[in-house]
């Protein structure tokens, strides 16, 4: 499966319309981003049931700012409209597969319960 280019115009639709979205925040001038790109693309082929998306931080500065992206590449995983993972740095293939596996195993009912408890505490 190929990756989807996310923009401010399609971001909400893609994230809301899919249960499991991996997002690579990147830029063409970024060396580590160029190294991570083929690893990310290969993972998208191995996991056709997941949505792999990319945000060009140069072209989509508003999106990058909204997610407070300070370092690229940054990988974010959104499951059922909840950001469950965000980490800067180019991951090697084995680490990316491990992160995907862990994200698949998360009990999203527990995640939502934890998010709700944190929101109550902060109010």
C-alpha positions as CSV (number, residue, x, y, z in Angstrom):
1,X,0.0,0.0,0.0
2,X,1.3,3.4,-0.8
3,X,1.4,6.3,1.7
4,X,-1.2,9.1,1.7
5,X,0.0,12.7,1.7
6,X,-1.7,14.5,4.5
7,X,-2.6,18.2,4.3
8,X,-4.7,20.5,6.5
9,X,-7.5,19.9,4.1
10,X,-7.7,16.1,4.3
11,X,-6.1,15.4,7.8
12,X,-9.3,15.2,9.8
13,X,-11.0,13.1,7.1
14,X,-8.2,10.6,7.0
15,X,-7.7,10.3,10.8
16,X,-11.4,10.2,11.6
17,X,-12.2,7.8,8.8
18,X,-9.6,5.2,9.7
19,X,-9.0,3.3,13.0
20,X,-5.2,3.0,12.7
21,X,-3.1,5.7,11.1
22,X,0.7,6.0,11.1
23,X,1.9,9.5,10.3
24,X,5.5,10.4,9.3
25,X,6.3,14.1,9.8
26,X,9.2,14.8,7.4
27,X,10.9,17.3,5.0
28,X,12.7,16.8,1.8
29,X,15.9,18.5,3.1
30,X,16.1,16.2,6.1
31,X,18.8,13.5,5.8
32,X,17.3,11.2,8.5
33,X,13.9,11.7,6.9
34,X,15.3,10.4,3.6
35,X,16.8,7.4,5.4
36,X,13.5,6.6,7.2
37,X,11.4,7.0,4.1
38,X,12.2,3.6,2.5
39,X,11.8,1.9,5.8
40,X,8.4,3.5,6.3
41,X,7.3,2.7,2.7
42,X,8.3,-1.0,3.1
43,X,6.3,-1.2,6.3
44,X,3.3,0.2,4.5
45,X,3.6,-2.8,2.1
46,X,3.8,-5.3,4.9
47,X,0.8,-3.8,6.7
48,X,-1.9,-3.2,4.0
49,X,-4.6,-3.1,6.7
50,X,-3.1,0.1,8.2
51,X,-3.1,3.6,6.8
52,X,0.4,5.1,6.3
53,X,0.4,8.8,5.8
54,X,3.1,11.5,5.5
55,X,3.1,15.2,6.4
56,X,5.6,17.4,4.6
57,X,6.4,19.8,7.4
58,X,7.6,22.5,4.9
59,X,4.4,22.4,2.9
60,X,2.1,21.9,5.9
61,X,3.6,24.1,8.5
62,X,0.2,24.6,10.2
63,X,-0.2,20.9,10.8
64,X,3.4,20.6,12.1
65,X,2.8,23.5,14.5
66,X,-0.6,22.1,15.6
67,X,1.2,18.9,16.7
68,X,4.2,20.8,18.1
69,X,6.6,18.9,15.8
70,X,10.1,20.2,16.8
71,X,12.2,17.5,15.3
72,X,11.9,15.4,12.2
73,X,11.3,12.7,11.3
74,X,8.6,12.2,13.9
75,X,6.4,9.2,13.8
76,X,2.9,9.4,15.3
77,X,0.3,6.7,15.6
78,X,-3.4,7.5,15.9
79,X,-5.8,4.7,16.9
80,X,-9.5,5.3,17.0
81,X,-8.8,9.1,17.0
82,X,-6.4,8.9,20.0
83,X,-2.7,9.7,19.5
84,X,-1.1,6.7,21.2
85,X,2.5,7.2,20.1
86,X,4.7,10.1,19.0
87,X,8.5,9.9,18.8
88,X,11.1,11.9,16.9
89,X,13.9,10.0,15.2
90,X,14.4,7.7,12.3
91,X,13.5,4.2,13.4
92,X,15.2,1.1,12.0
93,X,13.0,-1.5,10.5
94,X,12.9,-3.8,13.5
95,X,12.0,-1.0,15.9
96,X,9.2,0.3,13.6
97,X,7.8,-3.3,13.4
98,X,8.0,-3.5,17.2
99,X,6.1,-0.2,17.6
100,X,3.4,-1.3,15.2
101,X,3.1,-4.6,17.0
102,X,2.8,-2.9,20.4
103,X,0.2,-0.4,19.0
104,X,-1.9,-3.2,17.6
105,X,-2.0,-4.9,21.0
106,X,-3.1,-1.9,23.0
107,X,-6.5,-2.2,24.6
108,X,-8.2,1.0,23.3
109,X,-10.9,0.8,26.0
110,X,-8.2,1.0,28.6
111,X,-6.5,3.9,26.7
112,X,-9.7,5.9,26.5
113,X,-10.4,5.2,30.2
114,X,-6.9,6.5,31.1
115,X,-7.4,9.6,28.8
116,X,-10.7,10.4,30.5
117,X,-9.2,10.0,34.0
118,X,-6.3,12.4,33.0
119,X,-8.8,14.9,31.7
120,X,-10.8,14.8,34.9
121,X,-7.7,15.3,37.0
122,X,-6.7,18.4,34.9
123,X,-10.1,20.1,35.2
